[in-house]
Amino acid sequence: MTSGNNVEIRSALPEDIDVIKQLADSHKHELGFLRRPALLEAIERHELLVAENGVGIVGFVEYRHRRDQQTTLYNVVVHPQHRGHGTGRRLMTNLEQEARKLGKSWVLLKCPEDLESNTFYEHIGYEKVDMEKGKTRRLNIWRKILV
């Protein structure tokens, strides 16, 4: 897929699950609790990409291509030591390219309003289109139209 700065973006494999789960668990405040079976299902559907450097997996993005024109982003994580170097942007770019190839018109995601991730989404071209009350905190709804 895409590489640069010694990071390759590729589809996750079942043998990646332990590292993906460990990375997810280290970000419970941002993501909540992600279940291993749900992550394995995303891998089986080919809807989970990983960012890998020469040492191991440093990030992932989990999503779902719906039957309509939407791709829904569920989770994106980059290890703190690898942030600010384009890894998150490359994960998102690969997701968007895949969605375009499948004829999707937009990517939609929800992000708790208190997270720094909101700045990231705005920086990479997402538009805040709404806000809703979540279970424990308010969620910003972001959308990017795929042209």
Helices and strands as residue ranges (DSSP letters): E 2-4, E 7-11, G 14-16, H 17-25, H 28-31, H 36-44, E 48-52, E 57-65, E 70-78, G 80-82, H 87-101, E 106-112, H 117-123, E 127-133, E 138-145
